[in-house]
């Protein structure tokens, strides 16, 4: 496996899509409804096309799983792509969104890259080789008390069906922590745990493309990931928890009843 070629192609695809998103953020947008409260813009589709074309040019036999197009190919090598994570933010001109690309081999994510084109921050991790932002090593925070923690979360598209549960959990963390943030871009939330801006993050109903790259980045930055009950986290799992590791048990004490 040519890991350097995979890495350089991943970076090229991130930067091409990031450039498209950056230029389009404040322009009028054509918005379509995919499902209830789930939207897609023309920029999502354009970024998706550019990413897949860039990767397929170098790796024509690889498989793809992307948010905006049907899964394609059958291969032990697969790319998991969210062309714009935080589409609702993007559609409103709120610059909290990113491009996320992960490379998976034999069902294990080996590389993940996430580009925030509006802050020019590129997060990257390779399995067993650490996590980086703009080429510099990053590390999770050392916060050990929930009362001193800044926590991030998200409300998935089924919030209206489970609003009481989600608000009950939110209230507990709001009262127990230093603060809770809900920015609307799961991949960036995970990156912010990895670099110590957030101390923990939890959310239900993430799709594989929302988290594949970010989970690896958290792990390689020294963090811990699991479901709400502490079990190993799979890309298809519903409940997602990422933390600096030290706070993990305190987070699970609140989340376990909702596992």
VMD Tcl script that draws the C-alpha trace (Angstrom):
set ca {
  {0.00 0.00 0.00}
  {1.38 3.38 -1.05}
  {0.49 5.40 2.05}
  {2.23 8.55 0.86}
  {0.21 8.54 -2.35}
  {-2.99 8.00 -0.37}
  {-2.10 10.88 1.95}
  {-1.19 13.29 -0.83}
  {-4.37 12.45 -2.73}
  {-6.44 12.94 0.42}
  {-4.87 16.36 0.95}
  {-5.40 17.33 -2.68}
  {-9.08 16.38 -2.52}
  {-9.59 18.26 0.76}
  {-8.02 21.43 -0.58}
  {-9.93 21.38 -3.86}
  {-13.25 20.97 -2.08}
  {-12.28 23.50 0.57}
  {-11.56 26.09 -2.09}
  {-14.99 25.57 -3.62}
  {-16.71 25.89 -0.24}
  {-14.73 28.98 0.73}
  {-15.66 30.79 -2.47}
  {-19.35 29.84 -2.17}
  {-20.02 30.50 1.52}
  {-21.53 33.96 1.06}
  {-22.99 33.45 -2.41}
  {-26.70 32.74 -3.03}
  {-27.31 29.00 -2.70}
  {-29.60 26.52 -4.37}
  {-30.96 24.43 -1.50}
  {-32.82 21.14 -1.86}
  {-34.59 19.07 0.80}
  {-33.18 15.52 1.00}
  {-35.38 14.34 3.88}
  {-37.20 15.90 6.79}
  {-35.06 18.85 8.00}
  {-32.06 17.54 6.01}
  {-30.82 19.76 3.20}
  {-28.22 19.72 0.46}
  {-26.77 22.59 -1.56}
  {-25.35 22.65 -5.05}
  {-21.95 23.25 -3.43}
  {-22.24 19.94 -1.53}
  {-22.76 18.18 -4.84}
  {-19.91 20.01 -6.55}
  {-17.50 19.26 -3.70}
  {-18.57 15.62 -3.70}
  {-17.91 15.35 -7.44}
  {-14.48 16.99 -7.22}
  {-13.39 14.81 -4.29}
  {-14.46 11.56 -5.93}
  {-12.92 12.52 -9.28}
  {-9.62 13.47 -7.63}
  {-9.38 10.20 -5.73}
  {-10.68 7.98 -8.52}
  {-8.07 9.38 -10.91}
  {-5.34 7.91 -8.68}
  {-7.22 4.89 -7.30}
  {-9.79 3.76 -9.88}
  {-10.47 0.44 -8.14}
  {-11.27 1.87 -4.69}
  {-14.78 2.01 -3.23}
  {-16.59 5.14 -2.03}
  {-19.12 5.95 0.67}
  {-20.20 9.58 0.50}
  {-23.08 11.57 1.93}
  {-24.22 13.00 -1.38}
  {-24.00 10.11 -3.82}
  {-24.76 6.37 -3.77}
  {-22.12 4.00 -2.41}
  {-19.97 2.72 -5.26}
  {-17.43 -0.01 -5.84}
  {-16.48 -3.16 -3.97}
  {-12.96 -3.09 -2.60}
  {-11.06 -3.61 0.65}
  {-9.97 0.02 0.19}
  {-12.74 2.54 0.74}
  {-13.00 6.32 1.02}
  {-15.62 7.76 3.39}
  {-16.51 11.31 2.46}
  {-18.58 14.21 3.75}
  {-18.10 16.97 1.16}
  {-19.55 19.60 3.51}
  {-20.17 18.67 7.13}
  {-22.40 21.35 8.61}
  {-24.50 21.95 5.50}
  {-27.22 23.85 7.36}
  {-24.60 26.27 8.70}
  {-23.10 26.61 5.23}
  {-26.47 27.24 3.59}
  {-27.06 30.15 5.98}
  {-23.61 31.64 5.41}
  {-22.52 30.67 8.94}
  {-18.87 29.63 8.47}
  {-18.78 26.61 10.77}
  {-18.48 23.67 8.40}
  {-15.73 21.53 6.93}
  {-14.70 18.87 4.44}
  {-14.09 15.39 5.86}
  {-12.36 12.45 4.15}
  {-11.31 9.13 5.65}
  {-9.46 6.22 4.08}
  {-10.44 2.74 5.24}
  {-8.69 -0.55 4.51}
  {-10.30 -3.87 5.42}
  {-12.87 -2.08 7.59}
  {-10.25 -0.15 9.59}
  {-9.85 3.60 9.17}
  {-6.15 4.24 8.54}
  {-6.19 7.95 7.65}
  {-8.49 10.85 8.24}
  {-8.36 14.46 7.14}
  {-10.70 17.34 7.98}
  {-10.31 20.80 6.48}
  {-11.94 23.93 7.88}
  {-11.58 26.20 4.85}
  {-12.78 29.28 6.73}
  {-10.06 29.14 9.40}
  {-7.47 27.47 7.18}
  {-7.10 24.58 9.63}
  {-6.31 21.12 8.32}
  {-6.58 18.28 10.84}
  {-5.02 14.94 9.93}
  {-4.28 11.61 11.54}
  {-2.74 8.35 10.42}
  {-3.23 5.16 12.41}
  {-0.47 4.77 15.02}
  {1.32 7.90 13.76}
  {-0.34 10.72 15.70}
  {-2.67 13.62 14.98}
  {-1.81 17.02 13.56}
  {-3.24 20.43 12.75}
  {-1.51 22.21 9.88}
  {1.40 19.81 10.30}
  {1.92 20.38 14.03}
  {1.15 17.65 16.61}
  {-2.04 18.08 18.62}
  {-3.11 16.57 21.93}
  {-6.33 16.32 23.90}
  {-6.78 18.45 27.01}
  {-5.84 17.43 30.54}
  {-9.07 18.65 32.17}
  {-10.06 16.08 34.79}
  {-13.18 17.56 36.38}
  {-16.54 17.79 34.68}
  {-17.13 21.11 36.45}
  {-14.16 22.54 34.53}
  {-14.99 20.96 31.17}
  {-16.24 22.57 27.97}
  {-18.46 20.02 26.25}
  {-19.78 19.89 22.72}
  {-22.87 18.16 21.39}
  {-25.23 18.10 18.46}
  {-28.93 17.60 17.89}
  {-29.56 15.09 15.08}
  {-32.27 15.34 12.46}
  {-34.67 13.23 14.58}
  {-34.59 15.78 17.41}
  {-38.30 16.47 17.10}
  {-39.06 12.80 17.77}
  {-36.70 12.60 20.79}
  {-36.63 16.18 22.05}
  {-37.32 15.28 25.69}
  {-34.39 12.84 25.82}
  {-31.94 15.18 24.10}
  {-32.88 18.15 26.26}
  {-32.72 16.07 29.44}
  {-29.12 15.08 28.68}
  {-28.25 18.62 27.61}
  {-29.63 20.00 30.87}
  {-27.55 17.59 32.98}
  {-24.32 18.58 31.25}
  {-25.25 22.26 31.29}
  {-25.59 22.10 35.07}
  {-22.56 19.87 35.66}
  {-19.97 21.43 33.33}
  {-18.38 24.78 32.60}
  {-20.42 25.02 29.42}
  {-21.98 23.18 26.50}
  {-21.61 24.22 22.86}
  {-23.67 23.15 19.86}
  {-21.96 24.37 16.68}
  {-23.57 22.08 14.11}
  {-20.58 20.33 12.52}
  {-19.76 16.96 14.08}
  {-16.44 16.51 12.31}
  {-15.18 19.84 13.65}
  {-16.46 19.01 17.13}
  {-14.29 15.89 17.07}
  {-11.27 17.86 15.85}
  {-11.76 20.34 18.67}
  {-11.70 17.50 21.20}
  {-8.50 16.27 19.57}
  {-6.74 19.63 19.89}
  {-8.06 20.46 23.36}
  {-10.57 23.18 22.53}
  {-13.35 20.90 23.75}
  {-12.89 18.34 26.51}
  {-15.65 15.97 25.39}
  {-18.29 15.55 22.71}
  {-21.41 13.41 22.52}
  {-24.14 12.95 19.93}
  {-26.54 10.33 18.62}
  {-27.31 9.22 15.09}
  {-24.12 10.26 13.32}
  {-23.53 8.73 9.92}
  {-20.20 7.07 9.04}
  {-19.14 10.07 6.93}
  {-19.81 12.42 9.86}
  {-17.31 10.70 12.12}
  {-14.92 8.34 10.29}
  {-12.06 10.83 10.02}
  {-12.78 12.64 13.28}
  {-12.80 9.55 15.48}
  {-9.35 8.55 14.25}
  {-8.06 12.08 14.85}
  {-9.34 11.99 18.45}
  {-7.77 8.59 19.13}
  {-4.44 9.56 17.62}
  {-4.44 12.75 19.72}
  {-4.66 10.63 22.88}
  {-8.41 10.73 23.39}
  {-10.93 7.98 23.96}
  {-13.99 7.05 21.93}
  {-16.86 4.71 22.75}
  {-20.61 4.38 22.70}
  {-22.57 5.69 25.68}
  {-22.01 2.45 27.60}
  {-18.25 2.35 27.07}
  {-18.21 -0.26 24.31}
  {-15.87 -0.05 21.32}
  {-17.37 2.36 18.81}
  {-18.19 1.23 15.28}
  {-19.00 3.55 12.40}
  {-22.54 2.18 12.34}
  {-23.21 2.70 16.06}
  {-25.94 5.13 17.10}
  {-24.53 6.69 20.29}
  {-21.14 8.42 20.05}
  {-18.87 9.71 22.80}
  {-15.39 11.20 22.40}
  {-13.36 12.71 25.21}
  {-9.89 13.52 26.46}
  {-10.01 10.14 28.20}
  {-9.80 11.49 31.74}
  {-13.43 12.65 31.62}
  {-14.80 9.59 29.89}
  {-16.22 7.84 32.95}
  {-17.83 11.06 34.18}
  {-19.45 11.55 30.78}
  {-20.69 7.96 30.70}
  {-22.23 8.32 34.15}
  {-24.66 10.78 32.60}
  {-25.02 9.11 29.19}
  {-25.29 5.41 30.07}
  {-29.06 5.52 30.83}
  {-29.57 6.80 27.27}
  {-27.40 4.17 25.59}
}
mol new
graphics top color blue
foreach p $ca { graphics top sphere $p radius 0.5 }
foreach p [lrange $ca 0 end-1] q [lrange $ca 1 end] { graphics top cylinder $p $q radius 0.2 }
display resetview
